[in-house]
């Protein structure tokens, strides 16, 4: 019996992204949820901060119909 050369499957970048993206999204979502449960006060946005102002701008644009926000099902696919 001789040794066999391992077979390495070839996967395109697009296929790799299609395979990994749902997994990465799920892991990030689970990690963020766990972090938020451990430290709920850390995610508080203070009025006047840049992120708070950005979130207000997003809300204004949504109310004006200038942007469309995706549902969790559309984002996470679950």
C-alpha positions as CSV (number, residue, x, y, z in Angstrom):
1,X,0.0,0.0,0.0
2,X,1.4,3.4,-1.0
3,X,0.7,6.8,0.5
4,X,-2.0,8.8,-1.1
5,X,-1.8,12.4,-1.9
6,X,-4.4,14.4,0.0
7,X,-7.1,16.0,-2.2
8,X,-7.5,19.7,-1.8
9,X,-10.9,21.0,-3.0
10,X,-10.8,24.2,-5.0
11,X,-13.3,26.8,-3.9
12,X,-13.9,30.2,-5.5
13,X,-13.8,33.3,-3.4
14,X,-17.5,33.8,-4.1
15,X,-18.3,30.3,-2.9
16,X,-16.2,30.8,0.2
17,X,-18.0,34.0,1.0
18,X,-21.4,32.3,0.4
19,X,-20.4,29.5,2.8
20,X,-18.7,31.6,5.5
21,X,-20.9,34.7,5.6
22,X,-23.9,33.2,7.5
23,X,-21.6,31.5,10.0
24,X,-19.7,34.7,10.7
25,X,-22.9,36.7,11.0
26,X,-24.3,34.2,13.5
27,X,-21.1,34.1,15.6
28,X,-20.9,37.9,15.7
29,X,-24.6,38.2,16.6
30,X,-24.2,35.6,19.4
31,X,-21.0,37.3,20.8
32,X,-22.7,40.8,20.7
33,X,-25.8,39.4,22.5
34,X,-23.6,37.8,25.2
35,X,-21.6,41.0,25.6
36,X,-24.8,43.1,25.9
37,X,-26.2,40.7,28.5
38,X,-22.9,40.8,30.6
39,X,-22.5,44.6,30.3
40,X,-25.8,46.3,29.4
41,X,-24.7,49.7,30.6
42,X,-21.8,49.7,28.1
43,X,-24.1,50.0,25.0
44,X,-25.7,53.2,26.2
45,X,-25.3,56.1,23.7
46,X,-24.8,59.5,25.2
47,X,-26.6,62.4,23.5
48,X,-24.1,64.6,21.8
49,X,-21.7,61.9,20.8
50,X,-20.9,61.2,17.2
51,X,-22.5,57.8,17.2
52,X,-25.7,59.2,18.8
53,X,-25.9,61.9,16.2
54,X,-25.4,59.4,13.4
55,X,-28.2,57.2,14.8
56,X,-30.5,60.3,15.0
57,X,-29.6,61.1,11.4
58,X,-30.5,57.5,10.3
59,X,-33.8,57.8,12.1
60,X,-34.6,61.2,10.4
61,X,-33.7,59.7,7.0
62,X,-35.9,56.7,7.6
63,X,-38.8,58.8,8.7
64,X,-38.4,60.9,5.5
65,X,-38.4,57.7,3.4
66,X,-34.8,58.3,2.2
67,X,-33.5,55.0,3.4
68,X,-34.8,51.5,3.9
69,X,-33.7,49.6,7.0
70,X,-33.4,45.8,6.7
71,X,-35.3,43.4,8.9
72,X,-33.4,40.9,11.1
73,X,-34.5,38.1,8.8
74,X,-33.1,40.0,5.8
75,X,-29.8,40.7,7.6
76,X,-29.3,37.4,9.4
77,X,-31.3,35.1,7.2
78,X,-33.0,33.4,10.2
